[in-house]
Amino acid sequence: MTQRPKQVHLAAHFPGVNSTTVWSDPRSGSHIDFSSFAALARTAERGLFDFFFLAEGLRLREHNGRIHDLDVVGRPESLTVLTALAAVTERLGLAGTVNATFNEPYELARRFASLDHLSAGRAAWNVVTTSDAFTGENFRRGGYLDRAERYTRAAEFLATARELWDSWTPDGRRRPFAHHGRHFSVEGEFTVPRSPQGHPVVIQAGDSSEGREFAASAADVIFTRHGTPEAGRAFYADVKGRLAAYGRRPEDLKIMPGVTYVLGDTAAEAQEKATEIRRAQVSPQNAILALEQVWGVDLSAYDPDGPLPDIDPVPDSGLVQGRVRIADPFAVAAKWRALSEAKGLSIRQTVIETTARQSFIGTADSVAADLTEAVRTDAADGFILVPHLTPGGLDDFVDQVVPLLQERGAYRTEYQGATLRSHLGLREPVGP
């Protein structure tokens, strides 16, 4: 008997206003009109994707004292969008990024439980944190958490939310709850009955040691980013290897990197299109901005088509506000210089080569084969597709690649269940 291939999981990321989107393309649409969200979500559901994924920014980021022009802003709040999408989709999971540093467990648990009910069990929460005081200026507490403390608070936040969700039994009985911990002290009765999938699915995005441990202990899905299959397999083995310490099985956590794709009738055509897309994403201006994020100093006098700076980075300079900090700018700068010198690359060419997401480039057949092989060899359990165009950026993938995955037996031909947990093959949590 032929063994069934390992199944590929797929999700769709609405990229937002950032350096992935190619705004110069006439097919690029609004990132705030509901019609754009609805169109991309419907395409993902037509492709039988597991879920639709929204990122979120809490403050307009700044670069050298000015608002950065390519940012995750200019869109409605995530849970509001997902609630509206619940009415125009039937099976697609609905995942929203909400910050655990600047919210409260009772209020957020209630909102996600409500979405889970309204969508009949399709809600997911991407738990993120921040130690950034710049972002914290928009909130009462400010950005007082250091990098280590933010995960401590997030872990207690999530545990408290799960206590609230478990305070209703599956048969509809309500029980009082009481949580008194380091960060939160709440008690009373939860207002929303147990949701259709028990708990909303929990997603975690982060590659630090603390992030990996948090994912292994508490997440259902980890959203990651790795540029090569080798790096993906190393990450996969590391995170899956941490699960046993928490009494969890390898299948209890799905690892899904964010990736891009480019299709062509031939491999050469696809590569040519991919090159054009990357040049559109990394304009001369964006190349200098990316370089300044590493070096921490004003490099506007440098030629994007010239060599990299021969000066050292300035850590924690404050030039860039609201972005994830480069952990070791000296190491990154050294790596970029070595690559630039080895290949004779300019600033812009170096940024193009070093800042791309993992991409699948080729014919529909070769992309389907590469996706299947990556999952078969444990580089990932599936992928979150980040299109460079919104809202039509997934159309060719759904029309061309999905049927080939199905022919290989590596992808569903219909949804087998109604909830997001069923799509992902996750167990429903058992309350106390």
ZAMARKOL-619176 format. One line per field, with one value per residue (C-alpha): residue number from 1; residue in one letter; chain; x, z, y negated. Coordinates in steps of 0.2 Angstrom, whole numbers, plus 2048, in hexadecimal, padded with zeros to 3 digits. Layout:
# ZAMARKOL-619176
seq: [NUM, ...]
type: [A, ...]
mol: [A, ...]
X: [X, ...]
Z: [Z, ...]
Y: [Y, ...]
# end
This chain:
# ZAMARKOL-619176
seq: [1, 2, 3, 4, 5, 6, 7, 8, 9, 10, 11, 12, 13, 14, 15, 16, 17, 18, 19, 20, 21, 22, 23, 24, 25, 26, 27, 28, 29, 30, 31, 32, 33, 34, 35, 36, 37, 38, 39, 40, 41, 42, 43, 44, 45, 46, 47, 48, 49, 50, 51, 52, 53, 54, 55, 56, 57, 58, 59, 60, 61, 62, 63, 64, 65, 66, 67, 68, 69, 70, 71, 72, 73, 74, 75, 76, 77, 78, 79, 80, 81, 82, 83, 84, 85, 86, 87, 88, 89, 90, 91, 92, 93, 94, 95, 96, 97, 98, 99, 100, 101, 102, 103, 104, 105, 106, 107, 108, 109, 110, 111, 112, 113, 114, 115, 116, 117, 118, 119, 120, 121, 122, 123, 124, 125, 126, 127, 128, 129, 130, 131, 132, 133, 134, 135, 136, 137, 138, 139, 140, 141, 142, 143, 144, 145, 146, 147, 148, 149, 150, 151, 152, 153, 154, 155, 156, 157, 158, 159, 160, 161, 162, 163, 164, 165, 166, 167, 168, 169, 170, 171, 172, 173, 174, 175, 176, 177, 178, 179, 180, 181, 182, 183, 184, 185, 186, 187, 188, 189, 190, 191, 192, 193, 194, 195, 196, 197, 198, 199, 200, 201, 202, 203, 204, 205, 206, 207, 208, 209, 210, 211, 212, 213, 214, 215, 216, 217, 218, 219, 220, 221, 222, 223, 224, 225, 226, 227, 228, 229, 230, 231, 232, 233, 234, 235, 236, 237, 238, 239, 240, 241, 242, 243, 244, 245, 246, 247, 248, 249, 250, 251, 252, 253, 254, 255, 256, 257, 258, 259, 260, 261, 262, 263, 264, 265, 266, 267, 268, 269, 270, 271, 272, 273, 274, 275, 276, 277, 278, 279, 280, 281, 282, 283, 284, 285, 286, 287, 288, 289, 290, 291, 292, 293, 294, 295, 296, 297, 298, 299, 300, 301, 302, 303, 304, 305, 306, 307, 308, 309, 310, 311, 312, 313, 314, 315, 316, 317, 318, 319, 320, 321, 322, 323, 324, 325, 326, 327, 328, 329, 330, 331, 332, 333, 334, 335, 336, 337, 338, 339, 340, 341, 342, 343, 344, 345, 346, 347, 348, 349, 350, 351, 352, 353, 354, 355, 356, 357, 358, 359, 360, 361, 362, 363, 364, 365, 366, 367, 368, 369, 370, 371, 372, 373, 374, 375, 376, 377, 378, 379, 380, 381, 382, 383, 384, 385, 386, 387, 388, 389, 390, 391, 392, 393, 394, 395, 396, 397, 398, 399, 400, 401, 402, 403, 404, 405, 406, 407, 408, 409, 410, 411, 412, 413, 414, 415, 416, 417, 418, 419, 420, 421, 422, 423, 424, 425, 426, 427, 428, 429, 430, 431, 432]
type: [M, T, Q, R, P, K, Q, V, H, L, A, A, H, F, P, G, V, N, S, T, T, V, W, S, D, P, R, S, G, S, H, I, D, F, S, S, F, A, A, L, A, R, T, A, E, R, G, L, F, D, F, F, F, L, A, E, G, L, R, L, R, E, H, N, G, R, I, H, D, L, D, V, V, G, R, P, E, S, L, T, V, L, T, A, L, A, A, V, T, E, R, L, G, L, A, G, T, V, N, A, T, F, N, E, P, Y, E, L, A, R, R, F, A, S, L, D, H, L, S, A, G, R, A, A, W, N, V, V, T, T, S, D, A, F, T, G, E, N, F, R, R, G, G, Y, L, D, R, A, E, R, Y, T, R, A, A, E, F, L, A, T, A, R, E, L, W, D, S, W, T, P, D, G, R, R, R, P, F, A, H, H, G, R, H, F, S, V, E, G, E, F, T, V, P, R, S, P, Q, G, H, P, V, V, I, Q, A, G, D, S, S, E, G, R, E, F, A, A, S, A, A, D, V, I, F, T, R, H, G, T, P, E, A, G, R, A, F, Y, A, D, V, K, G, R, L, A, A, Y, G, R, R, P, E, D, L, K, I, M, P, G, V, T, Y, V, L, G, D, T, A, A, E, A, Q, E, K, A, T, E, I, R, R, A, Q, V, S, P, Q, N, A, I, L, A, L, E, Q, V, W, G, V, D, L, S, A, Y, D, P, D, G, P, L, P, D, I, D, P, V, P, D, S, G, L, V, Q, G, R, V, R, I, A, D, P, F, A, V, A, A, K, W, R, A, L, S, E, A, K, G, L, S, I, R, Q, T, V, I, E, T, T, A, R, Q, S, F, I, G, T, A, D, S, V, A, A, D, L, T, E, A, V, R, T, D, A, A, D, G, F, I, L, V, P, H, L, T, P, G, G, L, D, D, F, V, D, Q, V, V, P, L, L, Q, E, R, G, A, Y, R, T, E, Y, Q, G, A, T, L, R, S, H, L, G, L, R, E, P, V, G, P]
mol: [A, A, A, A, A, A, A, A, A, A, A, A, A, A, A, A, A, A, A, A, A, A, A, A, A, A, A, A, A, A, A, A, A, A, A, A, A, A, A, A, A, A, A, A, A, A, A, A, A, A, A, A, A, A, A, A, A, A, A, A, A, A, A, A, A, A, A, A, A, A, A, A, A, A, A, A, A, A, A, A, A, A, A, A, A, A, A, A, A, A, A, A, A, A, A, A, A, A, A, A, A, A, A, A, A, A, A, A, A, A, A, A, A, A, A, A, A, A, A, A, A, A, A, A, A, A, A, A, A, A, A, A, A, A, A, A, A, A, A, A, A, A, A, A, A, A, A, A, A, A, A, A, A, A, A, A, A, A, A, A, A, A, A, A, A, A, A, A, A, A, A, A, A, A, A, A, A, A, A, A, A, A, A, A, A, A, A, A, A, A, A, A, A, A, A, A, A, A, A, A, A, A, A, A, A, A, A, A, A, A, A, A, A, A, A, A, A, A, A, A, A, A, A, A, A, A, A, A, A, A, A, A, A, A, A, A, A, A, A, A, A, A, A, A, A, A, A, A, A, A, A, A, A, A, A, A, A, A, A, A, A, A, A, A, A, A, A, A, A, A, A, A, A, A, A, A, A, A, A, A, A, A, A, A, A, A, A, A, A, A, A, A, A, A, A, A, A, A, A, A, A, A, A, A, A, A, A, A, A, A, A, A, A, A, A, A, A, A, A, A, A, A, A, A, A, A, A, A, A, A, A, A, A, A, A, A, A, A, A, A, A, A, A, A, A, A, A, A, A, A, A, A, A, A, A, A, A, A, A, A, A, A, A, A, A, A, A, A, A, A, A, A, A, A, A, A, A, A, A, A, A, A, A, A, A, A, A, A, A, A, A, A, A, A, A, A, A, A, A, A, A, A, A, A, A, A, A, A, A, A, A, A, A, A, A, A, A, A, A, A, A, A, A, A, A, A, A, A, A, A, A, A]
X: [800, 807, 809, 800, 80C, 80D, 800, 804, 7FC, 7F9, 7F4, 7F2, 7FA, 7F2, 803, 7FE, 807, 819, 828, 820, 812, 817, 80D, 813, 809, 7F8, 7F0, 7F5, 7E5, 7DF, 7E5, 7D7, 7C7, 7BE, 7BC, 7CF, 7CF, 7BF, 7C7, 7D7, 7CE, 7C2, 7D0, 7D9, 7C8, 7C6, 7D8, 7D3, 7E0, 7E0, 7DF, 7E0, 7ED, 7EE, 7FD, 7FB, 805, 801, 80A, 810, 823, 830, 840, 84C, 83E, 832, 823, 829, 820, 81F, 817, 809, 7FD, 7EE, 7E3, 7D4, 7D7, 7DA, 7CC, 7BF, 7C4, 7C4, 7B3, 7AD, 7B5, 7AC, 79C, 7A3, 7AD, 7A7, 7B6, 7C6, 7CF, 7D0, 7E1, 7E5, 7F4, 7F1, 7FE, 7FF, 809, 7FC, 7EC, 7E3, 7DF, 7CC, 7C8, 7D3, 7CD, 7BB, 7BE, 7C6, 7B9, 7AC, 7B4, 7B5, 7A3, 79E, 7A9, 7A4, 7B5, 7C1, 7CA, 7DD, 7E8, 7FA, 802, 80F, 818, 823, 82F, 82F, 82C, 829, 81A, 815, 813, 802, 7FD, 7FA, 808, 814, 822, 829, 82C, 83E, 840, 840, 831, 826, 826, 822, 813, 80E, 80F, 804, 7F8, 7F5, 7F3, 7E7, 7DD, 7DC, 7D6, 7C8, 7C3, 7C3, 7B8, 7A9, 7A8, 7A4, 792, 78F, 792, 79A, 7A7, 7AE, 7C1, 7CF, 7E0, 7ED, 7FE, 80D, 805, 7F3, 7E6, 7D4, 7C5, 7B3, 7A9, 7AD, 79F, 7A1, 79D, 7AA, 7AE, 7AB, 7BE, 7C0, 7CE, 7D2, 7E2, 7F2, 7FF, 810, 81D, 82F, 840, 849, 84D, 83F, 833, 837, 834, 824, 81E, 822, 819, 80A, 807, 7FD, 806, 817, 819, 82B, 837, 845, 84E, 854, 84D, 85D, 859, 846, 84B, 856, 849, 83C, 846, 84B, 839, 831, 83E, 839, 827, 829, 82F, 81D, 814, 810, 812, 81A, 80A, 803, 80D, 80C, 81C, 817, 824, 81E, 823, 821, 81F, 820, 81A, 81E, 81C, 82E, 83B, 844, 834, 830, 842, 841, 830, 837, 846, 83A, 82F, 83E, 844, 833, 832, 844, 845, 855, 84C, 847, 859, 860, 852, 856, 868, 865, 85B, 86B, 878, 86D, 874, 86E, 875, 86B, 87B, 87F, 87C, 870, 87A, 88A, 894, 88E, 894, 8A6, 8A0, 89A, 888, 882, 877, 867, 869, 857, 857, 849, 83A, 82D, 836, 83D, 84F, 85E, 865, 877, 879, 88C, 889, 87C, 887, 896, 88B, 885, 896, 89D, 88E, 890, 8A3, 8A2, 894, 899, 888, 882, 878, 868, 86D, 873, 862, 858, 862, 862, 851, 846, 83A, 83C, 835, 82F, 833, 82F, 821, 811, 817, 829, 821, 815, 823, 82E, 820, 81D, 82F, 832, 823, 829, 83B, 835, 83A, 828, 816, 810, 811, 809, 809, 80D, 808, 810, 7FF, 7EF, 7E1, 7E5, 7F6, 7F1, 7E6, 7F3, 7F9, 7E7, 7E4, 7F4, 7FE, 7F0, 7E9, 7FB, 7FD, 7EC, 7F2, 801, 7F6, 7FE, 7F0, 7DD, 7D0, 7C3, 7C1, 7BF, 7B9, 7B1, 7BE, 7CF, 7D6, 7CF, 7D7, 7E8, 7E6, 7E7, 7DF, 7D1, 7D7, 7CF, 7CB, 7CE]
Z: [800, 7FB, 80A, 80A, 809, 817, 815, 811, 81C, 814, 81A, 812, 819, 815, 814, 818, 814, 814, 809, 803, 7F9, 7E8, 7E8, 7D6, 7CF, 7C8, 7CF, 7E1, 7EA, 7FA, 80B, 814, 80A, 810, 7FE, 7FE, 80E, 808, 7F7, 7FE, 80B, 7FE, 7F3, 802, 806, 7F4, 7F5, 805, 810, 822, 827, 822, 82C, 831, 838, 842, 846, 856, 851, 841, 841, 83E, 835, 839, 841, 833, 830, 826, 816, 814, 824, 82B, 82E, 825, 829, 835, 845, 842, 84C, 845, 833, 838, 83F, 82F, 825, 82F, 827, 815, 817, 81E, 822, 821, 831, 837, 840, 847, 84F, 860, 86C, 87D, 884, 881, 885, 893, 894, 899, 88B, 87D, 882, 881, 86F, 868, 870, 868, 857, 859, 85C, 84E, 842, 848, 84F, 843, 84E, 851, 85B, 856, 866, 865, 871, 872, 87D, 872, 87C, 86C, 869, 87B, 87B, 874, 883, 895, 89C, 88F, 889, 89A, 896, 892, 885, 892, 89C, 88C, 88A, 89D, 89B, 88B, 892, 8A1, 896, 88B, 89A, 8A2, 891, 891, 8A3, 89E, 88E, 899, 8A6, 89C, 89A, 889, 88F, 893, 8A5, 8AB, 8B9, 8C3, 8BF, 8C9, 8C3, 8CE, 8C7, 8C4, 8B6, 8B8, 8C5, 8BF, 8C5, 8C2, 8B5, 8A2, 897, 887, 887, 882, 86F, 862, 861, 874, 872, 863, 85B, 862, 856, 85B, 850, 856, 853, 863, 870, 87B, 86D, 868, 87A, 87B, 86B, 871, 882, 87C, 869, 85C, 84D, 84C, 83E, 839, 82C, 825, 815, 810, 813, 81E, 829, 82A, 82E, 83C, 843, 841, 84B, 859, 85C, 85A, 866, 874, 874, 87E, 88D, 88E, 88B, 879, 869, 859, 850, 85E, 856, 844, 83D, 82E, 827, 81E, 80C, 7FB, 7EA, 7D8, 7C9, 7B7, 7A8, 7A9, 7B7, 7AE, 7AC, 7BE, 7C3, 7B8, 7C0, 7D2, 7CE, 7C8, 7D8, 7E3, 7DA, 7DC, 7EF, 7F2, 7EA, 7EC, 7FA, 803, 801, 80B, 818, 81A, 81C, 829, 833, 835, 836, 841, 839, 82B, 81B, 80F, 807, 801, 7EF, 7EF, 7E0, 7E9, 7F6, 808, 815, 81D, 82E, 83C, 842, 850, 85C, 864, 85B, 85B, 848, 845, 851, 852, 849, 850, 855, 84C, 85A, 854, 847, 846, 841, 834, 82D, 82C, 823, 816, 813, 810, 804, 7FB, 7F9, 7F3, 7E6, 7E2, 7E7, 7EA, 7F9, 7F0, 7E9, 7FB, 803, 7F5, 7F8, 80B, 810, 805, 80D, 809, 7F7, 7EC, 7DA, 7CA, 7C1, 7C9, 7C9, 7D0, 7DE, 7E3, 7E3, 7EE, 7FA, 7FC, 7FE, 80B, 816, 812, 819, 828, 823, 828, 82A, 81E, 818, 81B, 809, 809, 7F8, 7F0, 7E9, 7F2, 7F0, 7E1, 7E6, 7EA, 7DA, 7D0, 7DE, 7E2, 7D0, 7CB, 7DA, 7E5, 7D8, 7D6, 7E9, 7E9, 7DB, 7E5, 7F4, 7FF, 801, 805, 7F7, 803, 815, 821, 830, 834, 841, 83F, 84B, 83F, 830, 839, 841, 852, 862, 86A, 87B, 88A, 898, 8AB]
Y: [800, 7EF, 7E4, 7D3, 7C5, 7B9, 7AC, 79A, 78C, 77B, 76A, 759, 749, 738, 72F, 71D, 70E, 714, 718, 728, 71F, 719, 708, 704, 712, 70C, 71C, 717, 712, 70A, 710, 709, 70C, 71B, 721, 725, 72F, 739, 73C, 744, 74E, 755, 75A, 762, 76C, 771, 778, 781, 778, 77B, 768, 756, 74C, 73A, 731, 721, 711, 707, 6F7, 6EE, 6F3, 6E6, 6E5, 6D7, 6CD, 6CF, 6DB, 6EA, 6EB, 6FE, 704, 70F, 701, 6FA, 708, 70C, 715, 728, 730, 724, 729, 73C, 73A, 733, 741, 74E, 748, 74B, 75B, 76C, 777, 76C, 769, 757, 752, 741, 73A, 732, 72C, 734, 725, 718, 721, 72A, 73D, 73B, 72F, 738, 749, 743, 73C, 74B, 757, 74C, 74D, 760, 761, 755, 75F, 771, 775, 76D, 760, 75F, 753, 74F, 74A, 73C, 732, 722, 71A, 70A, 6FB, 6F1, 6FC, 6FB, 6E9, 6EC, 6F6, 6F2, 6FE, 6F8, 703, 708, 71B, 721, 72E, 73D, 736, 735, 748, 74A, 73F, 747, 758, 753, 74A, 759, 764, 758, 758, 76B, 76B, 75F, 76A, 77A, 772, 778, 78B, 793, 796, 784, 782, 772, 773, 764, 761, 759, 755, 74C, 74B, 740, 736, 739, 73A, 73E, 747, 749, 751, 752, 74B, 756, 768, 775, 772, 77F, 785, 783, 776, 76B, 772, 769, 763, 75D, 753, 752, 75A, 756, 763, 75C, 75C, 76E, 773, 76A, 772, 783, 781, 778, 776, 780, 778, 76F, 762, 761, 75B, 765, 762, 774, 786, 789, 77B, 781, 792, 78D, 781, 78F, 79C, 78F, 78A, 79B, 7A2, 796, 79D, 7AC, 7A2, 79B, 7AC, 7A8, 7B2, 7AC, 7AB, 79F, 790, 78C, 782, 777, 76B, 75B, 75D, 754, 75D, 758, 763, 763, 76E, 773, 772, 764, 75A, 75C, 757, 747, 742, 745, 73A, 72C, 72E, 72D, 71D, 715, 71A, 713, 702, 6F8, 6EE, 6FE, 706, 6F7, 6F8, 70B, 707, 6FA, 706, 710, 702, 6F7, 6E7, 6DB, 6E3, 6D8, 6D1, 6E3, 6E9, 6F8, 6FE, 6FC, 706, 709, 6FD, 700, 6F9, 703, 704, 6FA, 705, 6FE, 6ED, 6EA, 6E6, 6F3, 6F3, 700, 70E, 71F, 71B, 723, 72E, 72D, 720, 723, 735, 730, 722, 72E, 73B, 72F, 728, 73A, 73E, 72D, 730, 742, 73E, 72C, 726, 714, 70E, 711, 722, 727, 722, 72B, 73B, 73A, 734, 740, 74C, 75E, 75F, 76D, 768, 772, 77B, 780, 792, 78E, 783, 791, 79D, 792, 78F, 7A1, 7A5, 798, 79F, 7B1, 7AD, 7A4, 793, 78D, 794, 787, 775, 764, 75C, 74A, 743, 733, 72E, 72B, 730, 73B, 742, 754, 757, 760, 76A, 771, 773, 77C, 783, 789, 795, 79D, 79F, 7A8, 7B3, 7B8, 7BC, 7AF, 7A4, 7A5, 7A5, 79F, 799, 7A7, 79E, 78D, 786, 77F, 78D, 79A, 792, 792, 7A4, 79D, 7A5, 79B, 795, 79E, 793, 797]
# end
